[in-house]
């Protein structure tokens, strides 16, 4: 048992989750007044809806990043909370159900790495923007 | 640092990967003559192509499960090896690129849980089938 535990412990998905967790902890410890982020637009085009609706503000990003951190640490997926957001993803899932399980495994592993890396950058960016707002140089 | 490491260590994605790794190790330790699995058809409909081509045999499954175990333990994605298999998944990925990052995170995490659980069952099933072939009762 020791060897398998040791190998999985060192894997980079584990490190990716730890890195994200650490970025969000820094964000939480730095941002003492999250309300200062209200109505501050995000500069990330990812935060604007495709239908050109209002962009998400940094306060919404702050809350989202904290919520994802809780899930990333426990790796439990709160399915009920996500039903409303699942329509587009469910449609995307259909062709995947016929896919080779090996390709499907790599697709999700790769996807998880990619989204965790983007979210880690987003946490750093919210932290930096907060320091800008309160006038502290990085 | 201790608390975050501890929390991520206990998470269920880690346990899911460990469970898979353990199922493949049992499979390897049990199957002393993998060549006995050649031309034994898999009973899993997942192993047949959508275009009704030949189904994958248990020997191919055995090799695939070992290859995925190596990737699951190191969590490094051998992109070059997968180029040929990526067409359908690439098409499926397009609508995901516009998705909310929170939904995308849950989609991949959920997908990874689901595929790892299916692959773990597949490893158990190959092991059991081998024991049937050599006439050992489970």
Contacts between the chains, C-beta under 8 A, distances in Angstrom:
chain1	res1	chain2	res2	distance
A	4	B	18	6.3
A	4	B	21	4.9
A	4	B	22	6.2
A	4	B	25	6.6
A	4	B	73	7.6
A	5	B	18	6.7
A	7	B	21	7.4
A	7	B	73	4.6
A	7	B	74	7.7
A	8	B	14	6.4
A	8	B	17	5.3
A	8	B	18	5.4
A	8	B	21	6.3
A	8	B	72	7.9
A	8	B	73	5.9
A	9	B	9	7.4
A	11	B	17	7.5
A	11	B	72	7.9
A	11	B	73	6.1
A	11	B	74	5.8
A	11	B	75	4.0
A	12	B	74	7.2
A	12	B	75	4.8
A	12	B	76	6.2
A	13	B	13	7.5
A	13	B	17	7.7
A	13	B	75	3.8
A	14	B	8	6.5
A	14	B	14	6.7
A	14	B	75	7.3
A	16	B	75	7.9
A	17	B	8	5.3
A	17	B	11	7.5
A	17	B	13	7.7
A	18	B	4	6.4
A	18	B	5	6.6
A	18	B	8	5.3
A	21	B	4	4.8
A	21	B	7	7.5
A	21	B	8	6.3
A	22	B	1	7.9
A	22	B	4	6.3
A	25	B	4	6.6
A	46	B	101	6.4
A	50	B	98	4.9
A	64	B	101	7.7
A	64	B	102	5.4
A	67	B	102	7.1
A	68	B	102	5.9
A	68	B	105	5.6
A	71	B	105	7.5
A	71	B	106	7.2
A	71	B	109	7.3
A	72	B	8	7.9
A	72	B	11	8.0
A	72	B	105	7.6
A	72	B	109	7.9
A	73	B	4	7.4
A	73	B	7	4.6
A	73	B	8	5.8
A	73	B	11	6.2
A	74	B	7	7.5
A	74	B	11	5.8
A	74	B	12	7.2
A	75	B	11	4.1
A	75	B	12	4.8
A	75	B	13	3.8
A	75	B	14	7.4
A	75	B	109	6.6
A	75	B	113	7.9
A	76	B	12	6.3
A	77	B	106	5.4
A	77	B	109	5.8
A	77	B	110	4.9
A	77	B	113	7.2
A	78	B	106	8.0
A	79	B	110	7.6
A	82	B	103	6.4
A	82	B	106	5.5
A	85	B	99	8.0
A	85	B	100	5.8
A	85	B	102	7.3
A	85	B	103	4.1
A	86	B	103	7.0
A	88	B	95	5.5
A	88	B	96	7.8
A	88	B	98	7.5
A	88	B	99	5.9
A	88	B	103	7.9
A	89	B	95	7.9
A	89	B	96	6.7
A	89	B	99	6.1
A	89	B	103	5.9
A	89	B	104	7.6
A	89	B	107	4.8
A	91	B	95	6.5
A	92	B	92	5.2
A	92	B	93	7.5
A	92	B	94	7.9
A	92	B	95	4.7
A	92	B	96	5.3
A	92	B	107	8.0
A	93	B	92	7.5
A	93	B	107	7.7
A	93	B	111	7.8
A	94	B	92	8.0
A	95	B	88	5.6
A	95	B	89	7.9
A	95	B	91	6.6
A	95	B	92	4.7
A	96	B	88	7.8
A	96	B	89	6.7
A	96	B	92	5.3
A	96	B	111	7.6
A	98	B	50	4.9
A	98	B	88	7.5
A	99	B	85	8.0
A	99	B	88	5.9
A	99	B	89	6.1
A	100	B	85	5.8
A	101	B	46	6.3
A	101	B	64	7.7
A	101	B	115	6.0
A	101	B	118	6.4
A	101	B	119	6.0
A	101	B	122	7.4
A	102	B	64	5.4
A	102	B	67	7.2
A	102	B	68	5.9
A	102	B	85	7.3
A	103	B	82	6.5
A	103	B	85	4.1
A	103	B	86	7.1
A	103	B	88	7.8
A	103	B	89	5.9
A	104	B	89	7.6
A	104	B	111	7.2
A	104	B	115	5.0
A	105	B	68	5.6
A	105	B	71	7.5
A	105	B	72	7.7
A	105	B	112	7.5
A	105	B	115	4.9
A	105	B	116	7.2
A	105	B	119	6.8
A	106	B	71	7.2
A	106	B	77	5.4
A	106	B	78	8.0
A	106	B	82	5.4
A	107	B	89	4.7
A	107	B	92	8.0
A	107	B	93	7.7
A	107	B	111	7.5
A	108	B	108	4.8
A	108	B	109	8.0
A	108	B	111	3.9
A	108	B	112	4.2
A	108	B	115	6.1
A	109	B	71	7.3
A	109	B	72	8.0
A	109	B	75	6.6
A	109	B	77	5.8
A	109	B	108	8.0
A	109	B	112	6.2
A	110	B	77	4.9
A	110	B	79	7.8
A	111	B	93	7.9
A	111	B	96	7.6
A	111	B	104	7.2
A	111	B	107	7.5
A	111	B	108	3.9
A	111	B	111	7.5
A	112	B	105	7.5
A	112	B	108	4.2
A	112	B	109	6.2
A	112	B	112	6.0
A	113	B	75	7.9
A	113	B	77	7.2
A	115	B	101	6.0
A	115	B	104	5.0
A	115	B	105	4.9
A	115	B	108	6.1
A	116	B	105	7.3
A	118	B	101	6.4
A	119	B	101	6.0
A	119	B	105	6.8
A	122	B	101	7.4
